[in-house]
Amino acid sequence: MTKRIEQSLIRLLVWNAFAGALLGCGLAAFLLYMDVGGIGSLLARSDQPIPALFLLFGGFAVTFGSAVCGTAIMSLPADDRDDGPGGGHREDERDLVLIPIPIRVRRK
């Protein structure tokens, strides 16, 4: 893989992670504003709302950033070059035989 392709892939991941994190923070702010489940009023009455806000916004940012980044990776065009068979040794499934294994159960 050339350096130019690597840089464009890194740029793609960074921008999509940033967009997903921004989306997650926006959704967390919307949930606080709409007071879904009473979370906004609960944080407003809290003695220490900063750690809770950090966890809420951080969790949403990481979750949505990862989801958008994963979607960007999976929507990349597939490489259609066939370099031959993949690795590993696949056994023929017709040759496999299921063997029952006795298990002793102790009663209490």
N, C-alpha and C positions, 0 to 999 in steps of 0.2 A: 504494500500500500504506500502510495507516495505521500510526501509530507503535506502537499496541498490538500489531498483528500482527507488526511487526518485532521488538519486544521479546520476544514469545513464541517467535519463530523463533530468536532469539539464545539465549534460555534453553534451548530444545530442543537446540541445537547444543552449548552448553557442558556441559549435564548428560550428554549422550550421549558427548561427548569425554572427560569425566571418568570415566564408567563404563567406557568402552573402555580408557582408560589404566590404570585400576585392575585390570581384567581382564588386561591385558597384563603388568602388574607381578606379579600373582598367578601367572600362568603361568610367568613367568621365575623366580620364587621356587620354584615347584614343580619346574621343570627343574633348578635348582641343588640342591634338597633330594634329589631322586631320582637325582642325579648322572648324568643322561642324557648319554651320550657322554663321560663322564669330565670334564665341564666344571666340576663342583663341586670335585672334587679338584684339577683344574688351577688353578683360581682360589685354592684354599686354599694351594697350594705357591708361588704367584706372589709375586714381590718387591713388585709394585705392583698389588694387586687392585682398587683404587678406580677407576681409569680404565676397566678392563674391566667392572666392575659397572655403572658409569655408562652405558657404551655398550650393554650388554646390556639393562638395565632401560629406558633411554631409547628404544632401538630398538623394544622390545616395546610400550612405552607409546604411542609415536607411531603404530606400525603398527596396533595394535588400536583406539586412539582414533580414527584416521581411518576404519577399517573400520566401526566402530559408528556414527560420525557419518554416513558415507555411506549406511549402511543406514537410518538415521533419516530422512535427506533423501528417499531414494527411496521410502520407505513413506508419505510424505505423500500425502493424497488429491489427485488430479489436478484441475486447474481445467477444468471441462467447457465453459466459455464458448468459443464459436467466434467469433473476431473477424475472420473472413475468411481469405483465403489467406495463407500465410506469405511471408516475403521471398524474394528471389532469382528467377531465371528458369530454370525447368526446361526443358531441351530434350527434344523427343520422341526417345526412344531408338531408334525405328525409322528416323529420319533419319540416324543416325550410321553412318559407314562406316569400317571398319578399313583402314588403309593400311600395307602393309609398308614398313619403313625398312631399307635396306641398311646393314650395319655392317662396316667393314673391321677385320680382325683381323691384327695383326702377329705373326709367329712370331719367337721368340728364337733 
